[in-house]
Amino acid sequence: MVWAVTGLSAQETALRQFARQYETAHSMKANVVQTHHNVAFTKDRVTNGHFYYKRPDRYSMLFRESGEMLIASDNQFIKVWNGKQHVAKGKGKGYNPFEIIQEVFRNLLSREGDAPLSDKADVKLEVKDAVCTITIRPAVTNPKEKRRLMFTSCLVSVDLKASELRSLRINERGENYTQYDFSHYVWDVQFGDDVFDAQTMM
């Protein structure tokens, strides 16, 4: 893995504080706006939803108006769309962007350097105006495995002053991408486990 760090040393403590917030909080809920960009269409598809987190490592995004759900829980990534459930294959091989992002957060909290991600991704960190942009590219060279990737790269933006995740952009083949913009965080909030259950949208 490559840690290409530009002007990060002064903000390193703030970045670790952001990652540690997810480690110490019991739960979190935030608003999320999902934008699907496809070069074949003139308009982007924009959907409003909610982003949920529950300790230790359960994440989901729920978009009721479009009937879509994304779940990262128990080392498994599930997507529900149009009443159908899809489970990501190749666990632990860097195919799943949410899995890699989780590894990045764990790495930020680790004092042992970049060992957890060395076989999964190249990571570049840049800081500008108190916003840290983390660019993640899967470290896959096998042509067959490359074709199975869900994404070509991920861009994660973190507001260092607020210690909040601001956006996640998943770049796909061609010039297509899906972006998630987050706001209005509420920490240690109560909600049911149904937000991590794929049957909620089935």
N, C-alpha and C positions, 0 to 999 in steps of 0.2 A: 504494500500500500504506500502511497505517496502523501505525506502531509506537507503540502505547499502552503506555508503560512506567510501571509502578507500583513505586517503591522499588527500582529495578534497579541504580542506579549503583554501589552498593557491591559488588554481586554480578556485575557485568559481566565482570570478569576471570575469575571462576570459570566463568561460562557459556561464555566463549570457550575456556577450558581444556578443558571438556567436549567442545566441537566439535572442537578441535584434536587430541584423543585419537584420533578416528576418522581424522584426516588423517595422523597419524604412525604409527599401528599398522599392521602388515602383515595381521593377521587377528584375529577375535574370535568366540567362541562363548558363548552364554548360554542359560539355560532360559527358556521362554516359556509362559505359560498364556493360551490363547485363549478368550474368552467371547463367544458369540453371544447377543444378547438380541433376541427377537422378541415383540412384544406379543400375537401370535396364539397363543403357547404359554405354558403355566404355568411351565415350567422353562427356564432358560438352558442352552444346550449348551456344555459346558466341555471343552477338549481340551488336553493337555500336548504340548509340542514343543520345538524348539530354534531359536534365532535365530543366523544366521551372517553374518559380514561378511568381505570380503576386499578389500584395497586394489586399485584406487583407489575403486571405486564399485559393488561387487557385494554385494547383500543377498539373504537368503532366510529364510523361515520354513518349517520342515518339521514336519508333524504326521503321523507314520506311522500312529498308531492310527485316524485318521479318513481317511487317504489324501488329505490336503490339503497343498498347497504354494503358497507365494507367493514370487515371484522378481522382484527389481528389478535388472536387469543390462543393460549395454550400451544404456542409454537406452530400455529396454523393460520393461514390467510384465506378468508372466504369472501367471495363477492356474490351478492344477490342482485339480479337484474331481470326484469320481465318475468318474475315469478320463478326463476331458475337459479339454482345454487351452483357456484363454481369454486372448487378448492384448488389453490395453487399447488403445483407439483414441484419437485426438486427442492424440498425444504433443506435449508442449510447450504445451498449452492449459490446464493446470491440472485435468484430469479425474482424474488419478491421485494419490491421497494420498501415496504413497511418493515420487513425483517432487517434490512440493511440500516434503515434509519434508527431502529432500536439498538443495533450494534454500535452505531455512531454515538448515541447517547451514553451507552455503557462505557465506550472508550473514553469519552470526555470525563467520566467519573473515575477512571482507572489511573493509577500511578504507574502502570506497567507499560505505558506506551501504546503502540498500535497493533499489538499481537492479535487481538480478536478479529480484526478486519483484514489481515494481511492476505488472505486467500479469497476475499470476496469483493473488494472494491478499492479504487483509487479515490482519495478524498482530498479536496482542496478547500482551504479556509481563507476567506478574505473579509476584512472589516472596513466599513465606510460609514461615517455618520452614525456610529453606535448600532449599526445593523451588521450582523455577521451572516455572510452567505456561505453555505456549505454546499459544494458541488461534489456529487457522488457518481462515479462511473463504475459499473460492474467490471470486475477483473476476470473476464471470461474470454479465453482465446480459442477454445474448441468451436469450430463452425456450427456443429450440430447443437451444442449448448447455447450458442449465441441466438440461434433461431427460436429457442424456447424462452428467451428473456421477455419479461413483461415490459421492459423499458430500456432506453439507451442511456439515460442519465437522470438524476434527480437534483433539484435545487431546493435547499431548505434555507429559509430566511428567519433569523432570530433577532428580536428586538432586545438588545443587551440591557438597556435602561429598565425596561419593564419585565425582563426575564420571561418573555413570552414568544412562543412560536407564531410567526406572522403568516408565513405561506409555505406551501409545498408544491413544487411543480414537477410533474413526471413527464419527461420527454419520451415520445414513442417514435416508431419508425417514420421516416419522412419528416415532415414538419408538424406533425400532429402532437398534441400534448393535452394533459389534464392538469388543471391548477386548482389548489384549495387555498382559500384565504380565510384566516381565523381571526376572531375578535370576541370581545365581551366574555372573558374568562371568569369562571366561578370555581373556586377551589374548595375541596372537602365538602362537596354537595352530595345529597342523597338522591339516588335514582335506582330503579329496578334493574335486575340482571337481564331483562328482556332486550336491552339495547345491545347485548352481546350475543343474542340468539337469532340465528338466521331465519327461524320460523316466523319471526316478527313480520317479515316482508314476503312470506311464502303464501 
